[in-house]
Amino acid sequence: MAFEKFNEGSQGNFPPREMVKGNWKCADCGKEITELPFEPSPDRPIYCRDCWGKKRTQKFGR
Ligand SMILES: [Zn+2]
């Protein structure tokens, strides 16, 4: 099984996400952001977790 290798040693837990530390501002509410779960691209607006959630629900909800 291909999935067996994937789960090896992790006991069903997801591997910890790498947090990128820095100093950004949310493009929406202006809140300070000190870490992100992904590498931010300089030509894209960065949103805090709250605004991310909002945007996501906006996108999927009608
Ligand atoms: Zn925000």
N, CA, C, O and the ligand as a Tripos MOL2 file, in Angstrom:
@<TRIPOS>MOLECULE
protein
  249   247    63     0     0
PROTEIN
NO_CHARGES

@<TRIPOS>ATOM
      1 N           0.8320   -1.2150    0.0000 N.3       1 MET1
      2 CA          0.0000    0.0000    0.0000 C.3       1 MET1
      3 C           0.8600    1.2560    0.0000 C.2       1 MET1
      4 O           1.8630    1.3280    0.7110 O.2       1 MET1
      5 N           0.4890    2.1940   -0.7570 N.am      2 ALA2
      6 CA          1.2910    3.4040   -0.8790 C.3       2 ALA2
      7 C           1.1450    4.2880    0.3520 C.2       2 ALA2
      8 O           2.0580    5.0350    0.7020 O.2       2 ALA2
      9 N          -0.0020    4.1980    1.0010 N.am      3 PHE3
     10 CA         -0.2590    5.0850    2.1290 C.3       3 PHE3
     11 C           0.5030    4.6700    3.3800 C.2       3 PHE3
     12 O           0.7380    5.4670    4.2890 O.2       3 PHE3
     13 N           0.8810    3.3910    3.3950 N.am      4 GLU4
     14 CA          1.5850    2.9040    4.5760 C.3       4 GLU4
     15 C           2.8880    3.6650    4.7950 C.2       4 GLU4
     16 O           3.2490    4.0110    5.9200 O.2       4 GLU4
     17 N           3.5610    3.9080    3.7180 N.am      5 LYS5
     18 CA          4.8440    4.5920    3.8260 C.3       5 LYS5
     19 C           4.6290    6.0330    4.3200 C.2       5 LYS5
     20 O           5.4330    6.5800    5.0750 O.2       5 LYS5
     21 N           3.5620    6.5980    3.8840 N.am      6 PHE6
     22 CA          3.2710    7.9870    4.2190 C.3       6 PHE6
     23 C           3.0560    8.1570    5.7250 C.2       6 PHE6
     24 O           3.4440    9.1660    6.3140 O.2       6 PHE6
     25 N           2.4420    7.1670    6.3180 N.am      7 ASN7
     26 CA          2.1130    7.2610    7.7400 C.3       7 ASN7
     27 C           3.2240    6.7500    8.6480 C.2       7 ASN7
     28 O           3.1000    6.7820    9.8720 O.2       7 ASN7
     29 N           4.2720    6.2970    8.0620 N.am      8 GLU8
     30 CA          5.3350    5.6730    8.8360 C.3       8 GLU8
     31 C           5.8740    6.6060    9.9230 C.2       8 GLU8
     32 O           6.3380    7.7100    9.6370 O.2       8 GLU8
     33 N           5.8050    6.1480   11.1620 N.am      9 GLY9
     34 CA          6.3990    6.9090   12.2570 C.3       9 GLY9
     35 C           5.5830    8.0940   12.7150 C.2       9 GLY9
     36 O           5.9390    8.7380   13.7020 O.2       9 GLY9
     37 N           4.5200    8.3930   12.0410 N.am     10 SER10
     38 CA          3.7670    9.5790   12.4490 C.3      10 SER10
     39 C           2.5630    9.2120   13.3180 C.2      10 SER10
     40 O           1.9230   10.0920   13.8940 O.2      10 SER10
     41 N           2.2640    7.9620   13.4120 N.am     11 GLN11
     42 CA          1.1570    7.4900   14.2500 C.3      11 GLN11
     43 C          -0.1420    8.2280   13.9690 C.2      11 GLN11
     44 O          -0.9080    8.5280   14.8840 O.2      11 GLN11
     45 N          -0.3780    8.5120   12.7220 N.am     12 GLY12
     46 CA         -1.6420    9.1300   12.3710 C.3      12 GLY12
     47 C          -1.6630   10.6320   12.5510 C.2      12 GLY12
     48 O          -2.6210   11.2900   12.1440 O.2      12 GLY12
     49 N          -0.6260   11.1830   13.1530 N.am     13 ASN13
     50 CA         -0.5930   12.6390   13.3230 C.3      13 ASN13
     51 C          -0.0200   13.2950   12.0780 C.2      13 ASN13
     52 O           0.8480   12.7410   11.4040 O.2      13 ASN13
     53 N          -0.5140   14.4660   11.7960 N.am     14 PHE14
     54 CA          0.0580   15.1980   10.6880 C.3      14 PHE14
     55 C           1.4030   15.7710   11.1300 C.2      14 PHE14
     56 O           1.5640   16.1510   12.2890 O.2      14 PHE14
     57 N           2.3410   15.8320   10.2380 N.am     15 PRO15
     58 CA          3.6180   16.4450   10.6040 C.3      15 PRO15
     59 C           3.4030   17.9180   10.9140 C.2      15 PRO15
     60 O           2.5660   18.5700   10.2890 O.2      15 PRO15
     61 N           4.1550   18.4460   11.8750 N.am     16 PRO16
     62 CA          3.9750   19.8570   12.2440 C.3      16 PRO16
     63 C           4.2700   20.7620   11.0670 C.2      16 PRO16
     64 O           5.2370   20.5580   10.3330 O.2      16 PRO16
     65 N           3.4410   21.7450   10.9010 N.am     17 ARG17
     66 CA          3.6440   22.6830    9.8030 C.3      17 ARG17
     67 C           4.7870   23.6260   10.1450 C.2      17 ARG17
     68 O           4.9460   24.0470   11.2910 O.2      17 ARG17
     69 N           5.5590   23.9390    9.1550 N.am     18 GLU18
     70 CA          6.6360   24.8800    9.3760 C.3      18 GLU18
     71 C           6.0690   26.2860    9.4160 C.2      18 GLU18
     72 O           5.4260   26.7380    8.4690 O.2      18 GLU18
     73 N           6.3130   26.9690   10.5180 N.am     19 MET19
     74 CA          5.8200   28.3300   10.6170 C.3      19 MET19
     75 C           6.9200   29.2920   10.1750 C.2      19 MET19
     76 O           8.0740   29.1760   10.5850 O.2      19 MET19
     77 N           6.5400   30.2250    9.3460 N.am     20 VAL20
     78 CA          7.4880   31.2320    8.8900 C.3      20 VAL20
     79 C           7.3520   32.4520    9.7890 C.2      20 VAL20
     80 O           6.2830   33.0540    9.8890 O.2      20 VAL20
     81 N           8.4570   32.8070   10.4410 N.am     21 LYS21
     82 CA          8.4060   33.9550   11.3620 C.3      21 LYS21
     83 C           8.7660   35.2380   10.6230 C.2      21 LYS21
     84 O           9.6040   35.2520    9.7220 O.2      21 LYS21
     85 N           8.1160   36.2890   11.0300 N.am     22 GLY22
     86 CA          8.3970   37.5660   10.3840 C.3      22 GLY22
     87 C           7.5540   38.6610   10.9800 C.2      22 GLY22
     88 O           7.0150   38.5240   12.0780 O.2      22 GLY22
     89 N           7.4470   39.7240   10.2660 N.am     23 ASN23
     90 CA          6.6770   40.8620   10.7450 C.3      23 ASN23
     91 C           5.8950   41.4480    9.5790 C.2      23 ASN23
     92 O           6.4270   42.2050    8.7670 O.2      23 ASN23
     93 N           4.6240   41.0810    9.5160 N.am     24 TRP24
     94 CA          3.7880   41.5880    8.4420 C.3      24 TRP24
     95 C           2.5570   42.2710    9.0200 C.2      24 TRP24
     96 O           2.3080   42.2520   10.2250 O.2      24 TRP24
     97 N           1.8190   42.8580    8.1350 N.am     25 LYS25
     98 CA          0.5570   43.4520    8.5530 C.3      25 LYS25
     99 C          -0.5470   42.8810    7.6940 C.2      25 LYS25
    100 O          -0.3830   42.6710    6.4920 O.2      25 LYS25
    101 N          -1.6630   42.6360    8.3260 N.am     26 CYS26
    102 CA         -2.7950   42.1160    7.5860 C.3      26 CYS26
    103 C          -3.2700   43.1740    6.5920 C.2      26 CYS26
    104 O          -3.4690   44.3340    6.9520 O.2      26 CYS26
    105 N          -3.4450   42.7650    5.3570 N.am     27 ALA27
    106 CA         -3.8410   43.7060    4.3200 C.3      27 ALA27
    107 C          -5.2850   44.1520    4.4930 C.2      27 ALA27
    108 O          -5.7290   45.1180    3.8730 O.2      27 ALA27
    109 N          -5.9930   43.4510    5.3250 N.am     28 ASP28
    110 CA         -7.4090   43.7740    5.4980 C.3      28 ASP28
    111 C          -7.6580   44.6120    6.7500 C.2      28 ASP28
    112 O          -8.1920   45.7180    6.6630 O.2      28 ASP28
    113 N          -7.2720   44.0870    7.9170 N.am     29 CYS29
    114 CA         -7.5930   44.7760    9.1650 C.3      29 CYS29
    115 C          -6.3800   45.4840    9.7610 C.2      29 CYS29
    116 O          -6.5180   46.2370   10.7250 O.2      29 CYS29
    117 N          -5.1920   45.2500    9.1990 N.am     30 GLY30
    118 CA         -4.0120   45.9530    9.6750 C.3      30 GLY30
    119 C          -3.3780   45.3370   10.9060 C.2      30 GLY30
    120 O          -2.4540   45.9110   11.4820 O.2      30 GLY30
    121 N          -3.8520   44.1980   11.3070 N.am     31 LYS31
    122 CA         -3.3250   43.5190   12.4820 C.3      31 LYS31
    123 C          -1.9190   43.0110   12.2000 C.2      31 LYS31
    124 O          -1.5750   42.6510   11.0740 O.2      31 LYS31
    125 N          -1.1140   42.9960   13.2700 N.am     32 GLU32
    126 CA          0.2500   42.5140   13.1080 C.3      32 GLU32
    127 C           0.2750   41.0000   12.9990 C.2      32 GLU32
    128 O          -0.4240   40.2980   13.7300 O.2      32 GLU32
    129 N           1.0820   40.5120   12.0870 N.am     33 ILE33
    130 CA          1.2250   39.0730   11.9250 C.3      33 ILE33
    131 C           2.6900   38.7220   12.1530 C.2      33 ILE33
    132 O           3.5810   39.2830   11.5150 O.2      33 ILE33
    133 N           2.9260   37.7940   13.0640 N.am     34 THR34
    134 CA          4.3110   37.4550   13.3830 C.3      34 THR34
    135 C           4.7230   36.1030   12.8250 C.2      34 THR34
    136 O           5.9130   35.8260   12.6740 O.2      34 THR34
    137 N           3.7580   35.2730   12.5230 N.am     35 GLU35
    138 CA          4.1100   34.0060   11.8960 C.3      35 GLU35
    139 C           3.0250   33.5310   10.9610 C.2      35 GLU35
    140 O           1.8340   33.7530   11.1760 O.2      35 GLU35
    141 N           3.4790   32.8680    9.9150 N.am     36 LEU36
    142 CA          2.5560   32.3640    8.9130 C.3      36 LEU36
    143 C           2.8350   30.8910    8.6670 C.2      36 LEU36
    144 O           3.9790   30.4460    8.7680 O.2      36 LEU36
    145 N           1.8080   30.1450    8.3480 N.am     37 PRO37
    146 CA          2.0040   28.7220    8.0720 C.3      37 PRO37
    147 C           2.5260   28.4680    6.6680 C.2      37 PRO37
    148 O           2.6290   27.3210    6.2330 O.2      37 PRO37
    149 N           2.8520   29.5290    5.9710 N.am     38 PHE38
    150 CA          3.3710   29.3650    4.6060 C.3      38 PHE38
    151 C           4.3020   30.5170    4.2840 C.2      38 PHE38
    152 O           4.3170   31.5290    4.9840 O.2      38 PHE38
    153 N           5.0670   30.3620    3.2370 N.am     39 GLU39
    154 CA          5.9670   31.4290    2.8170 C.3      39 GLU39
    155 C           5.1800   32.4710    2.0500 C.2      39 GLU39
    156 O           4.6180   32.1680    0.9990 O.2      39 GLU39
    157 N           5.1300   33.6960    2.5550 N.am     40 PRO40
    158 CA          4.3380   34.7250    1.8790 C.3      40 PRO40
    159 C           5.0280   35.2280    0.6190 C.2      40 PRO40
    160 O           6.2500   35.3750    0.5820 O.2      40 PRO40
    161 N           4.2420   35.4850   -0.3990 N.am     41 SER41
    162 CA          4.8410   36.0610   -1.6020 C.3      41 SER41
    163 C           4.7300   37.5750   -1.5070 C.2      41 SER41
    164 O           3.6970   38.1010   -1.0950 O.2      41 SER41
    165 N           5.7960   38.2750   -1.8880 N.am     42 PRO42
    166 CA          5.8560   39.7330   -1.7020 C.3      42 PRO42
    167 C           4.8350   40.4710   -2.5400 C.2      42 PRO42
    168 O           4.4670   41.5970   -2.2060 O.2      42 PRO42
    169 N           4.3670   39.8700   -3.6170 N.am     43 ASP43
    170 CA          3.4220   40.6030   -4.4700 C.3      43 ASP43
    171 C           1.9770   40.2060   -4.1850 C.2      43 ASP43
    172 O           1.0670   40.4760   -4.9690 O.2      43 ASP43
    173 N           1.7980   39.5560   -3.0370 N.am     44 ARG44
    174 CA          0.4340   39.1690   -2.6780 C.3      44 ARG44
    175 C           0.1000   39.7130   -1.3000 C.2      44 ARG44
    176 O           0.9530   39.7240   -0.4130 O.2      44 ARG44
    177 N          -1.1160   40.1600   -1.1140 N.am     45 PRO45
    178 CA         -1.5130   40.6610    0.2090 C.3      45 PRO45
    179 C          -1.5080   39.5450    1.2360 C.2      45 PRO45
    180 O          -1.8570   38.4020    0.9400 O.2      45 PRO45
    181 N          -1.1060   39.8960    2.4520 N.am     46 ILE46
    182 CA         -1.0630   38.9210    3.5270 C.3      46 ILE46
    183 C          -2.2030   39.2130    4.4920 C.2      46 ILE46
    184 O          -2.4390   40.3600    4.8710 O.2      46 ILE46
    185 N          -2.8830   38.1890    4.8710 N.am     47 TYR47
    186 CA         -4.0030   38.3600    5.7840 C.3      47 TYR47
    187 C          -3.7630   37.5980    7.0730 C.2      47 TYR47
    188 O          -3.1110   36.5530    7.0880 O.2      47 TYR47
    189 N          -4.2970   38.1370    8.1440 N.am     48 CYS48
    190 CA         -4.2170   37.4340    9.4030 C.3      48 CYS48
    191 C          -5.2030   36.2580    9.3760 C.2      48 CYS48
    192 O          -5.9910   36.0970    8.4440 O.2      48 CYS48
    193 N          -5.1270   35.4650   10.4130 N.am     49 ARG49
    194 CA         -5.9310   34.2480   10.4160 C.3      49 ARG49
    195 C          -7.4270   34.5630   10.3200 C.2      49 ARG49
    196 O          -8.1820   33.8810    9.6260 O.2      49 ARG49
    197 N          -7.8250   35.6010   11.0280 N.am     50 ASP50
    198 CA         -9.2440   35.9680   11.0180 C.3      50 ASP50
    199 C          -9.7180   36.2990    9.6060 C.2      50 ASP50
    200 O         -10.7470   35.8130    9.1360 O.2      50 ASP50
    201 N          -8.9310   37.1400    8.9530 N.am     51 CYS51
    202 CA         -9.3340   37.5870    7.6300 C.3      51 CYS51
    203 C          -9.2340   36.4490    6.6200 C.2      51 CYS51
    204 O         -10.0210   36.3670    5.6770 O.2      51 CYS51
    205 N          -8.2680   35.5850    6.8280 N.am     52 TRP52
    206 CA         -8.1610   34.4120    5.9660 C.3      52 TRP52
    207 C          -9.4470   33.6110    6.0480 C.2      52 TRP52
    208 O         -10.0190   33.2040    5.0370 O.2      52 TRP52
    209 N          -9.8840   33.3970    7.2820 N.am     53 GLY53
    210 CA        -11.1060   32.6390    7.4870 C.3      53 GLY53
    211 C         -12.2910   33.3120    6.8190 C.2      53 GLY53
    212 O         -13.1280   32.6670    6.1880 O.2      53 GLY53
    213 N         -12.3360   34.6290    6.9760 N.am     54 LYS54
    214 CA        -13.4310   35.3750    6.3650 C.3      54 LYS54
    215 C         -13.4190   35.2040    4.8570 C.2      54 LYS54
    216 O         -14.4460   34.9390    4.2320 O.2      54 LYS54
    217 N         -12.2260   35.3640    4.2860 N.am     55 LYS55
    218 CA        -12.1230   35.2820    2.8310 C.3      55 LYS55
    219 C         -12.5270   33.8860    2.3600 C.2      55 LYS55
    220 O         -13.1950   33.7130    1.3400 O.2      55 LYS55
    221 N         -12.1070   32.9300    3.1200 N.am     56 ARG56
    222 CA        -12.4070   31.5580    2.7090 C.3      56 ARG56
    223 C         -13.9030   31.2980    2.7180 C.2      56 ARG56
    224 O         -14.4530   30.7150    1.7830 O.2      56 ARG56
    225 N         -14.5570   31.7400    3.7920 N.am     57 THR57
    226 CA        -15.9870   31.4830    3.8650 C.3      57 THR57
    227 C         -16.7200   32.2980    2.7940 C.2      57 THR57
    228 O         -17.7420   31.8820    2.2500 O.2      57 THR57
    229 N         -16.1510   33.4770    2.5190 N.am     58 GLN58
    230 CA        -16.7730   34.2910    1.4720 C.3      58 GLN58
    231 C         -16.6900   33.5950    0.1340 C.2      58 GLN58
    232 O         -17.6170   33.6300   -0.6750 O.2      58 GLN58
    233 N         -15.5570   32.9660   -0.0710 N.am     59 LYS59
    234 CA        -15.3220   32.3250   -1.3600 C.3      59 LYS59
    235 C         -16.2620   31.1360   -1.5580 C.2      59 LYS59
    236 O         -16.8160   30.9160   -2.6350 O.2      59 LYS59
    237 N         -16.4160   30.3830   -0.4730 N.am     60 PHE60
    238 CA        -17.1750   29.1440   -0.6220 C.3      60 PHE60
    239 C         -18.6580   29.3230   -0.3080 C.2      60 PHE60
    240 O         -19.5190   28.6560   -0.8810 O.2      60 PHE60
    241 N         -18.9280   30.2280    0.6020 N.am     61 GLY61
    242 CA        -20.3410   30.4590    0.8960 C.3      61 GLY61
    243 C         -20.9570   31.3840   -0.1400 C.2      61 GLY61
    244 O         -20.2420   32.1230   -0.8180 O.2      61 GLY61
    245 N         -22.2310   31.3500   -0.2610 N.am     62 ARG62
    246 CA        -22.8100   32.2670   -1.2220 C.3      62 ARG62
    247 C         -23.6770   33.3040   -0.5520 C.2      62 ARG62
    248 O         -24.2460   34.1630   -1.2260 O.2      62 ARG62
    249 ZN         -6.8670   40.7290    9.3500 Zn       63 ZN63
@<TRIPOS>BOND
     1     1     2 1
     2     2     3 1
     3     3     4 2
     4     3     5 am
     5     5     6 1
     6     6     7 1
     7     7     8 2
     8     7     9 am
     9     9    10 1
    10    10    11 1
    11    11    12 2
    12    11    13 am
    13    13    14 1
    14    14    15 1
    15    15    16 2
    16    15    17 am
    17    17    18 1
    18    18    19 1
    19    19    20 2
    20    19    21 am
    21    21    22 1
    22    22    23 1
    23    23    24 2
    24    23    25 am
    25    25    26 1
    26    26    27 1
    27    27    28 2
    28    27    29 am
    29    29    30 1
    30    30    31 1
    31    31    32 2
    32    31    33 am
    33    33    34 1
    34    34    35 1
    35    35    36 2
    36    35    37 am
    37    37    38 1
    38    38    39 1
    39    39    40 2
    40    39    41 am
    41    41    42 1
    42    42    43 1
    43    43    44 2
    44    43    45 am
    45    45    46 1
    46    46    47 1
    47    47    48 2
    48    47    49 am
    49    49    50 1
    50    50    51 1
    51    51    52 2
    52    51    53 am
    53    53    54 1
    54    54    55 1
    55    55    56 2
    56    55    57 am
    57    57    58 1
    58    58    59 1
    59    59    60 2
    60    59    61 am
    61    61    62 1
    62    62    63 1
    63    63    64 2
    64    63    65 am
    65    65    66 1
    66    66    67 1
    67    67    68 2
    68    67    69 am
    69    69    70 1
    70    70    71 1
    71    71    72 2
    72    71    73 am
    73    73    74 1
    74    74    75 1
    75    75    76 2
    76    75    77 am
    77    77    78 1
    78    78    79 1
    79    79    80 2
    80    79    81 am
    81    81    82 1
    82    82    83 1
    83    83    84 2
    84    83    85 am
    85    85    86 1
    86    86    87 1
    87    87    88 2
    88    87    89 am
    89    89    90 1
    90    90    91 1
    91    91    92 2
    92    91    93 am
    93    93    94 1
    94    94    95 1
    95    95    96 2
    96    95    97 am
    97    97    98 1
    98    98    99 1
    99    99   100 2
   100    99   101 am
   101   101   102 1
   102   102   103 1
   103   103   104 2
   104   103   105 am
   105   105   106 1
   106   106   107 1
   107   107   108 2
   108   107   109 am
   109   109   110 1
   110   110   111 1
   111   111   112 2
   112   111   113 am
   113   113   114 1
   114   114   115 1
   115   115   116 2
   116   115   117 am
   117   117   118 1
   118   118   119 1
   119   119   120 2
   120   119   121 am
   121   121   122 1
   122   122   123 1
   123   123   124 2
   124   123   125 am
   125   125   126 1
   126   126   127 1
   127   127   128 2
   128   127   129 am
   129   129   130 1
   130   130   131 1
   131   131   132 2
   132   131   133 am
   133   133   134 1
   134   134   135 1
   135   135   136 2
   136   135   137 am
   137   137   138 1
   138   138   139 1
   139   139   140 2
   140   139   141 am
   141   141   142 1
   142   142   143 1
   143   143   144 2
   144   143   145 am
   145   145   146 1
   146   146   147 1
   147   147   148 2
   148   147   149 am
   149   149   150 1
   150   150   151 1
   151   151   152 2
   152   151   153 am
   153   153   154 1
   154   154   155 1
   155   155   156 2
   156   155   157 am
   157   157   158 1
   158   158   159 1
   159   159   160 2
   160   159   161 am
   161   161   162 1
   162   162   163 1
   163   163   164 2
   164   163   165 am
   165   165   166 1
   166   166   167 1
   167   167   168 2
   168   167   169 am
   169   169   170 1
   170   170   171 1
   171   171   172 2
   172   171   173 am
   173   173   174 1
   174   174   175 1
   175   175   176 2
   176   175   177 am
   177   177   178 1
   178   178   179 1
   179   179   180 2
   180   179   181 am
   181   181   182 1
   182   182   183 1
   183   183   184 2
   184   183   185 am
   185   185   186 1
   186   186   187 1
   187   187   188 2
   188   187   189 am
   189   189   190 1
   190   190   191 1
   191   191   192 2
   192   191   193 am
   193   193   194 1
   194   194   195 1
   195   195   196 2
   196   195   197 am
   197   197   198 1
   198   198   199 1
   199   199   200 2
   200   199   201 am
   201   201   202 1
   202   202   203 1
   203   203   204 2
   204   203   205 am
   205   205   206 1
   206   206   207 1
   207   207   208 2
   208   207   209 am
   209   209   210 1
   210   210   211 1
   211   211   212 2
   212   211   213 am
   213   213   214 1
   214   214   215 1
   215   215   216 2
   216   215   217 am
   217   217   218 1
   218   218   219 1
   219   219   220 2
   220   219   221 am
   221   221   222 1
   222   222   223 1
   223   223   224 2
   224   223   225 am
   225   225   226 1
   226   226   227 1
   227   227   228 2
   228   227   229 am
   229   229   230 1
   230   230   231 1
   231   231   232 2
   232   231   233 am
   233   233   234 1
   234   234   235 1
   235   235   236 2
   236   235   237 am
   237   237   238 1
   238   238   239 1
   239   239   240 2
   240   239   241 am
   241   241   242 1
   242   242   243 1
   243   243   244 2
   244   243   245 am
   245   245   246 1
   246   246   247 1
   247   247   248 2
@<TRIPOS>SUBSTRUCTURE
     1 MET1         2 RESIDUE 1 A MET
     2 ALA2         6 RESIDUE 1 A ALA
     3 PHE3        10 RESIDUE 1 A PHE
     4 GLU4        14 RESIDUE 1 A GLU
     5 LYS5        18 RESIDUE 1 A LYS
     6 PHE6        22 RESIDUE 1 A PHE
     7 ASN7        26 RESIDUE 1 A ASN
     8 GLU8        30 RESIDUE 1 A GLU
     9 GLY9        34 RESIDUE 1 A GLY
    10 SER10       38 RESIDUE 1 A SER
    11 GLN11       42 RESIDUE 1 A GLN
    12 GLY12       46 RESIDUE 1 A GLY
    13 ASN13       50 RESIDUE 1 A ASN
    14 PHE14       54 RESIDUE 1 A PHE
    15 PRO15       58 RESIDUE 1 A PRO
    16 PRO16       62 RESIDUE 1 A PRO
    17 ARG17       66 RESIDUE 1 A ARG
    18 GLU18       70 RESIDUE 1 A GLU
    19 MET19       74 RESIDUE 1 A MET
    20 VAL20       78 RESIDUE 1 A VAL
    21 LYS21       82 RESIDUE 1 A LYS
    22 GLY22       86 RESIDUE 1 A GLY
    23 ASN23       90 RESIDUE 1 A ASN
    24 TRP24       94 RESIDUE 1 A TRP
    25 LYS25       98 RESIDUE 1 A LYS
    26 CYS26      102 RESIDUE 1 A CYS
    27 ALA27      106 RESIDUE 1 A ALA
    28 ASP28      110 RESIDUE 1 A ASP
    29 CYS29      114 RESIDUE 1 A CYS
    30 GLY30      118 RESIDUE 1 A GLY
    31 LYS31      122 RESIDUE 1 A LYS
    32 GLU32      126 RESIDUE 1 A GLU
    33 ILE33      130 RESIDUE 1 A ILE
    34 THR34      134 RESIDUE 1 A THR
    35 GLU35      138 RESIDUE 1 A GLU
    36 LEU36      142 RESIDUE 1 A LEU
    37 PRO37      146 RESIDUE 1 A PRO
    38 PHE38      150 RESIDUE 1 A PHE
    39 GLU39      154 RESIDUE 1 A GLU
    40 PRO40      158 RESIDUE 1 A PRO
    41 SER41      162 RESIDUE 1 A SER
    42 PRO42      166 RESIDUE 1 A PRO
    43 ASP43      170 RESIDUE 1 A ASP
    44 ARG44      174 RESIDUE 1 A ARG
    45 PRO45      178 RESIDUE 1 A PRO
    46 ILE46      182 RESIDUE 1 A ILE
    47 TYR47      186 RESIDUE 1 A TYR
    48 CYS48      190 RESIDUE 1 A CYS
    49 ARG49      194 RESIDUE 1 A ARG
    50 ASP50      198 RESIDUE 1 A ASP
    51 CYS51      202 RESIDUE 1 A CYS
    52 TRP52      206 RESIDUE 1 A TRP
    53 GLY53      210 RESIDUE 1 A GLY
    54 LYS54      214 RESIDUE 1 A LYS
    55 LYS55      218 RESIDUE 1 A LYS
    56 ARG56      222 RESIDUE 1 A ARG
    57 THR57      226 RESIDUE 1 A THR
    58 GLN58      230 RESIDUE 1 A GLN
    59 LYS59      234 RESIDUE 1 A LYS
    60 PHE60      238 RESIDUE 1 A PHE
    61 GLY61      242 RESIDUE 1 A GLY
    62 ARG62      246 RESIDUE 1 A ARG
    63 ZN63       249 GROUP 0 **** ****
